[in-house]
Amino acid sequence: MTKTSAQVDTGLYINGESRRTQETLAVADPGRPGQVAGHAAAASPEDVADAVGAAKAAFPAWSALSAQERAARMADAIAGIADLRDEDAAILSRENGKIVMESWVDALVFELRWQLALSLADQVDQDGILEPAPGIPVTTSVSYQPLGVVTVIVPFNWPVAILGASLPHALLAGNTAIVKPPPTAPLATTRIVQRVAEKLPPGVLNVVTGRDSDMSGLIRNDDVAKVCFTGSVNGGKRIMEMASGSLTRVTLELGGNDAAIILDDALLDDTRLDRLHAAVFDTTGQICMNAKRIYVHRSRMEELVQGLSARLENAVIGYGLDEGTTMGPLHSPAQKAFVEDLIQEAEGAGAEVRRFGTLPEGPDLRDGNFLRPALVLDPPPELRVVTEEQFGPVIPIIPFDSEDEAIAWANDSWAGLCGSVWTEDPARANAVGSRLACGYVWVNDHGATRLDLRAPFGGMKQSGMGREQGIQGVRAFQDTRSIAHLDEAAAAAAH
């Protein structure tokens, strides 16, 4: 992997041109306090308006192409995106904090999702036909129309991969787009998107970075037809409030409090324990679809705790670019403080808390956002470590005695993003999984590494609304238009 300590500077990309700004954002390095990974342009409201105007101007010509023609141009635009992947991954690790292999996969998934979206091109323009029926003397064709200008807002944790769940689908559907990378980790995303945008017609794809306070024009502008937002629940509520003034449509993929249910017949071998460990602690716990609660049959509690403990004892906490590191820092000091508070609250309530690993000792890392991972055993259900999304390296493990009890506890949450069922009985897995109030369920696995990138993805309850990926993800960026032709013979027969 490329290891770079050079600072990275990124600009805006609007209407086919790079643009520098008078002000910039200093992007902090989460592992090295006081150091910056680089600087990103800080767009003004006027820059934002220019981006919307450029996307609006490019929309007629782009939407007039067939889906196959758009797909061909998009295929050319993504070609060679991997050439700088090592460098992109190193930059993302420095600004995000996660280990470099995860950053490398982050960029890879963007390309995979882009290619999977292009494979849907033949379905995009397919009209539906409704033939005459008793009492309905018309033949109706149902076609799909792009919406217009779309804003895509992505979070800090897996910004490039998450972008791939919506951006290619929006473009393939015939929309033009503006990407807003996260202000605390904008560098790698901006670089990657600009390299794609440079190969598309000017204005089709634009990138703006800056302070959230200057970005409202990406949502409130009457020329923005839709906003696709991935982030926190509170962030999603703010997006909806802002979008309500112009009735801008929204797709929201928000936080999760995913429950993993370990049934009494689950196979807890090394393979499955490795999967569960990754499902909890990948990216230092900062993935929306990570397991956030584990409910385990009481007869398997000790075995599960021992298995996870053995893996956590091998955790190497350190800088994301350092060889051998398995767990990097949390992204921000505020998140570190929040997770530490959850752990201390659990300890204060009398729950058994087991911590693992050793914090870095080097002078440049000592005050970084590092935190020792923790297991919280059988905590009271009202504790925040159970009820809130931790977004950090801590997991409550709660024993249950019956399936009904486990399902009820799993569903007793504000969230409904994902869940998992661990059992050797497929019928039992389907029965339990179908009762979970969430948008996606794994069997004997959990987490982003096993997500089927072809399937629709999204949450229930406060975990969001709308779906991304697959043909459903394309349709989310389209409207239907119905054209009905009166069938004279059918109309006459009706009388």
Long-range contacts (C-beta under 8 A, 24 or more apart in sequence): 1-86, 1-89, 1-90, 1-100, 1-101, 1-104, 1-321, 2-86, 2-87, 2-89, 2-90, 3-90, 3-321, 4-87, 4-90, 4-91, 4-94, 7-36, 7-37, 7-38, 7-39, 8-37, 8-38, 8-39, 8-91, 8-187, 8-191, 9-38, 9-39, 9-40, 10-38, 10-39, 10-40, 10-41, 10-186, 10-187, 10-190, 10-191, 10-194, 10-209, 11-41, 11-190, 12-41, 12-43, 12-47, 12-51, 12-206, 12-207, 12-208, 12-209, 13-190, 13-193, 13-194, 13-197, 13-198, 13-205, 13-206, 13-207, 14-47, 14-50, 14-51, 14-54, 14-206, 14-207, 14-208, 15-50, 15-51, 15-54, 15-57, 15-58, 15-202, 15-203, 15-206, 16-54, 16-197, 16-198, 16-201, 16-202, 16-203, 17-202, 18-194, 19-47, 21-47, 21-210, 25-183, 25-186, 25-209, 25-210, 25-211, 27-95, 27-184, 27-185, 27-186, 27-187, 28-95, 28-184, 29-94, 29-95, 29-97, 30-95, 30-96, 30-97, 30-328, 30-329, 30-330, 30-331, 30-332, 30-368, 30-369, 31-97, 31-318, 31-319, 31-320, 31-328, 31-329, 31-365, 31-368, 31-369, 31-370, 32-319, 32-364, 32-365, 32-368, 33-367, 33-368, 35-364, 37-91, 37-94, 37-95, 37-187, 38-91, 38-94, 38-95, 38-187, 40-181, 40-183, 40-186, 40-187, 40-190, 40-209, 40-210, 41-209, 41-210, 42-209, 42-210, 42-211, 42-214, 43-208, 43-209, 43-210, 43-214, 43-215, 44-210, 44-214, 45-214, 45-216, 45-217, 47-208, 47-210, 48-208, 48-210, 48-214, 48-215, 48-217, 48-218, 48-221, 49-217, 49-221, 51-178, 51-206, 51-208, 51-218, 52-149, 52-178, 52-217, 52-218, 52-221, 52-223, 52-224, 53-223, 54-202, 54-203, 54-206, 55-149, 55-176, 55-177, 55-178, 55-203, 55-204, 55-206, 56-148, 56-149, 56-176, 56-223, 57-203, 58-176, 58-201, 58-202, 58-203, 58-204, 59-146, 59-148, 59-149, 59-175, 59-176, 61-201, 62-171, 62-174, 62-175, 62-176, 62-201, 62-204, 63-146, 63-174, 63-175, 65-174, 66-125, 67-121, 67-122, 67-124, 67-125, 67-172, 67-173, 67-174, 68-121, 68-122, 68-125, 70-121, 70-171, 70-172, 70-174, 71-118, 71-121, 71-172, 73-199, 73-200, 73-201, 74-114, 74-117, 74-118, 74-168, 74-171, 74-172, 74-200, 75-118, 76-199, 77-196, 77-197, 77-199, 77-200, 78-111, 78-114, 78-115, 78-196, 79-199, 81-107, 81-110, 81-111, 81-192, 81-195, 81-196, 82-107, 82-108, 82-111, 84-191, 84-195, 88-160, 88-188, 88-191, 88-192, 89-188, 90-321, 91-187, 91-188, 91-191, 92-159, 92-160, 92-185, 92-187, 92-188, 92-189, 93-320, 93-321, 93-328, 94-320, 94-321, 95-184, 95-185, 95-186, 95-187, 95-188, 96-156, 96-157, 96-159, 96-185, 96-320, 96-331, 97-284, 97-320, 97-328, 97-329, 97-330, 97-331, 97-369, 98-157, 98-283, 98-284, 98-286, 98-320, 98-328, 99-320, 99-325, 99-326, 99-327, 99-328, 100-320, 100-321, 102-282, 102-283, 103-188, 103-320, 105-161, 105-449, 106-158, 106-159, 106-160, 106-161, 107-160, 107-161, 107-188, 107-192, 108-161, 109-158, 109-160, 109-161, 109-164, 109-453, 110-160, 110-161, 110-163, 110-164, 110-192, 111-164, 112-164, 112-453, 113-161, 113-164, 113-165, 113-168, 113-453, 113-469, 114-164, 114-167, 114-168, 116-453, 116-454, 116-469, 117-168, 117-169, 117-172, 117-473, 117-474, 118-168, 118-172, 120-169, 120-172, 120-470, 120-471, 120-474, 121-172, 123-471, 123-474, 124-172, 124-173, 124-471, 124-474, 132-487, 132-490, 135-494, 137-486, 137-487, 137-490, 137-491, 137-493, 137-494, 138-484, 138-485, 138-486, 138-487, 138-490, 139-484, 139-485, 139-487, 140-482, 140-483, 140-484, 140-485, 141-482, 141-483, 142-480, 142-481, 142-482, 143-480, 143-481, 143-482, 143-483, 144-173, 144-475, 144-478, 144-479, 144-480, 144-481, 145-174, 145-478, 145-479, 145-480, 145-481, 146-173, 146-174, 146-175, 146-477, 146-478, 146-479, 147-173, 147-175, 147-225, 147-226, 147-249, 147-477, 147-478, 147-479, 148-175, 148-176, 148-223, 148-224, 148-225, 148-226, 149-175, 149-176, 149-177, 149-178, 149-223, 149-224, 149-225, 150-175, 150-176, 150-177, 150-178, 150-224, 150-225, 150-226, 150-227, 150-228, 150-477, 151-177, 151-178, 151-180, 151-218, 151-219, 151-224, 151-226, 151-227, 151-228, 152-177, 152-178, 152-179, 152-180, 152-227, 152-228, 153-180, 153-218, 153-227, 153-228, 153-229, 153-230, 153-231, 153-239, 154-179, 154-180, 154-181, 154-182, 154-189, 154-230, 155-182, 155-230, 155-231, 155-232, 156-182, 156-184, 156-185, 156-331, 157-283, 157-286, 157-287, 157-288, 157-331, 158-283, 158-287, 158-448, 159-185, 159-188, 159-189, 160-188, 160-189, 160-192, 161-448, 162-230, 162-253, 163-189, 163-193, 165-230, 165-253, 165-457, 165-468, 165-469, 165-473, 166-228, 166-251, 166-468, 166-473, 166-477, 167-193, 167-205, 169-468, 169-469, 169-473, 169-474, 169-476, 169-477, 170-226, 170-228, 170-477, 171-200, 171-204, 171-205, 172-474, 173-474, 173-475, 173-477, 173-478, 174-478, 175-225, 175-226, 175-477, 176-203, 176-204, 176-205, 176-206, 177-204, 177-205, 177-206, 178-206, 178-207, 178-208, 178-218, 179-205, 179-206, 179-207, 179-208, 180-207, 180-208, 180-209, 180-215, 180-218, 181-207, 181-209, 183-209, 183-210, 183-211, 183-212, 184-331, 184-332, 185-331, 216-242, 219-243, 219-246, 219-248, 220-245, 220-246, 220-248, 221-246, 222-246, 224-248, 225-249, 226-250, 226-251, 226-477, 227-251, 228-466, 228-468, 229-253, 230-254, 230-288, 233-414, 233-462, 233-463, 236-462, 236-464, 250-465, 250-466, 251-458, 251-464, 251-465, 251-466, 251-467, 251-468, 251-476, 252-464, 252-465, 252-466, 253-288, 253-417, 253-457, 253-458, 253-459, 253-463, 253-464, 253-466, 253-468, 254-288, 254-417, 254-459, 254-462, 254-463, 254-464, 255-288, 255-389, 255-391, 255-415, 255-417, 255-462, 255-463, 256-288, 256-289, 256-290, 256-292, 256-389, 256-415, 256-416, 256-417, 256-418, 256-438, 256-459, 256-463, 257-292, 257-293, 257-387, 257-388, 257-389, 257-413, 257-414, 257-415, 257-417, 258-289, 258-290, 258-291, 258-292, 258-293, 258-415, 258-417, 258-418, 258-419, 258-420, 258-438, 258-446, 259-291, 259-292, 259-293, 259-294, 259-295, 259-409, 259-410, 259-413, 259-419, 259-420, 259-436, 260-291, 260-293, 260-294, 260-295, 260-419, 260-420, 260-422, 260-446, 261-295, 261-296, 261-406, 261-407, 261-410, 261-419, 261-420, 261-421, 261-422, 261-432, 261-436, 262-294, 262-295, 262-296, 262-297, 262-300, 262-304, 262-422, 263-297, 263-403, 263-406, 263-421, 263-422, 263-423, 263-425, 263-428, 263-432, 264-297, 264-299, 264-300, 265-423, 265-424, 265-425, 265-428, 266-297, 266-300, 266-422, 266-423, 266-424, 266-444, 267-422, 267-424, 267-444, 268-300, 268-303, 268-304, 268-307, 272-422, 272-444, 272-445, 273-304, 273-307, 273-308, 273-311, 274-311, 275-444, 275-445, 275-446, 275-447, 275-450, 276-304, 276-307, 276-308, 276-422, 276-446, 277-308, 277-311, 277-312, 278-447, 278-449, 279-420, 279-445, 279-446, 279-447, 280-308, 280-393, 280-395, 281-312, 281-315, 281-327, 281-373, 281-393, 281-395, 282-447, 282-448, 282-449, 284-327, 284-328, 284-329, 284-330, 284-371, 284-392, 284-393, 285-339, 285-373, 285-390, 285-391, 285-392, 285-393, 285-394, 285-395, 286-330, 286-331, 286-335, 286-391, 286-392, 287-447, 287-448, 288-417, 289-417, 289-418, 289-440, 289-446, 289-447, 289-448, 289-451, 290-446, 290-447, 290-448, 291-395, 291-420, 291-446, 291-447, 292-389, 292-390, 292-395, 293-386, 293-395, 293-396, 293-398, 293-410, 294-395, 294-396, 294-397, 294-398, 295-398, 295-399, 295-400, 295-406, 295-409, 295-410, 296-397, 296-398, 296-399, 296-400, 297-399, 297-400, 297-401, 297-406, 298-399, 298-400, 298-401, 301-397, 301-399, 304-397, 305-354, 305-375, 305-377, 305-397, 308-375, 308-395, 308-397, 309-354, 309-356, 309-375, 312-356, 312-357, 312-373, 312-375, 313-356, 313-357, 315-356, 315-357, 315-373, 316-357, 317-357, 317-358, 317-359, 317-360, 317-370, 317-371, 317-372, 318-360, 318-365, 318-370, 319-360, 319-365, 319-368, 327-357, 327-373, 327-393, 328-370, 329-368, 329-369, 329-370, 329-371, 330-369, 330-370, 330-371, 330-392, 331-369, 332-369, 333-369, 335-369, 335-391, 335-392, 336-369, 336-370, 336-371, 336-392, 338-391, 338-392, 339-371, 339-390, 339-391, 339-392, 339-393, 339-394, 340-371, 342-383, 342-384, 342-385, 342-388, 342-390, 342-392, 342-394, 343-374, 343-376, 343-385, 343-394, 345-383, 345-384, 345-385, 346-376, 346-379, 346-383, 346-385, 346-396, 349-379, 349-380, 349-383, 351-376, 351-377, 351-378, 351-379, 351-380, 351-383, 351-385, 351-396, 352-376, 352-377, 352-378, 353-377, 381-409, 381-412, 387-413, 389-415, 403-432, 406-432, 407-432, 407-435, 407-436, 410-436, 411-435, 411-436, 411-437, 413-461, 414-461, 414-462, 415-459, 415-461, 415-462, 415-463, 416-459, 416-460, 416-461, 416-462, 416-463, 417-459, 417-460, 417-463, 417-464, 418-442, 418-446, 418-459, 419-446, 420-444, 420-445, 420-446, 437-461, 438-463, 439-463, 439-464, 439-467
